[in-house]
Amino acid sequence: MNGAYYPNPTFPNNMNNYNQESDNFPAIQSQEQSYIENILRLNKNKKAKLFASYPDSNEWRDRIYDGIIEQAGKDHVIMSSPSLGDWYLIPLIYVNWVEFEEPINYSPNL
């Protein structure tokens, strides 16, 4: 238009630079905000009720999972039900909220 343009981004072409940048990743990650996945991870092994909705299913429209939080990842939570012996892998996109029967661990600046 007026001669202004955005230059192409440059990337390090030296593997040593790449490794140094990736070494800094844990420091950046440790300053993450408290997203649901992190809060669930902080409360691993606690008893909880997880409320989920599956809008595309008539049979499983709303579901309550009652059990122990085993693991949590960026997009999922794994729960076990000791009374039933069942294990659940629940995508976080379907989670509405989680209730705990005891105080939860929470850190706003992990």
N, C-alpha and C positions, 0 to 999 in steps of 0.2 A: 504494500500500500504506500506508505511514506518512506520506504526504504528500511523500516525497522523489521526485524525478524527475531525469532527465538532460536538461538543456536542449539544444535543437537547436544544432548547431555554427554559428558565424557565419563568413562568408566575406567577404573584402574586396570592396567594391563599387566601388572606385576603381581604375582601370587603372594608376595610378602605383604603388599598393601592390603590385599584381600584378607589374609589371615589376621592382620592387626585390626582391621575393622570388625571382623567377626569376634575377636577376643573382647571387644567392647560391648558386644551385644548383651551379655548377662548384666552388665552395669545398667544399661538402658532398660532392660526388661525388669530389673528390680525396682525401678521407679514407676512401674505401671500403676494405673488406677485400680481400685477394687471392683473388678468386674465379677459377675456371678460365678464364673468358673473359678476365680481365685478364692472367693468366699467359700464356695463348696469345697475346694481343696483344703482350705484352712480348717474345715469342719469334718474332715474325713474320719470315718469310724463312729460318727454320731448318728443317733436315731432321728429320722426325719420323715415327714410326709411331703411328698412332691405332688403338686397338682398340675396336670397336663391336659391340654385340649388338642384334639386332632380334628380340625374342621372338615377335612375331606372324607371322614369316616362316619357312617351312621351308627355302626356297631360300637366304636371306640370314641365317641364324641368327647366325653370328659372322663378322665381316669385319675385315680389317686393311687400313688405308689407309697406303701408304708414299709420302711425298712432302714437299712444302714447304708450311708454313703460310703462307697468303696473307693471310687476314683472320680476325677472330674478332668475334662479336657476342654479345649477351646470351643468345641461344638457339641459336647455330650457329657452325660453323667452316668456312672454305673452304680446301681443300687442292688443290694441283696435283701431278701426277705428271709430271715432265719426261721420264722414260723412255718413258711411254705417251702423253703429250700429253693426258691426261685431267684434268678438273677435278671436284672433289667438293664438294657443299654438304651438310654433315653436321649434323643437329640434335644439340645437346649432350645431349639427354635419352638418346640411344643410346650415348654415349661412356662406355667403362669406364675407360680410362686412356690416357696418351700417353707414349711413350718417345722420348727425344732421344739423339742420338749425340754430343752435346757438352754442356758445362755450360749450364744455362738461366739466363735472367734472371728474378729473383724479387724482388719488393718487398712485404713484408707490409702496408705502409701506403702505398698508391698515392696 
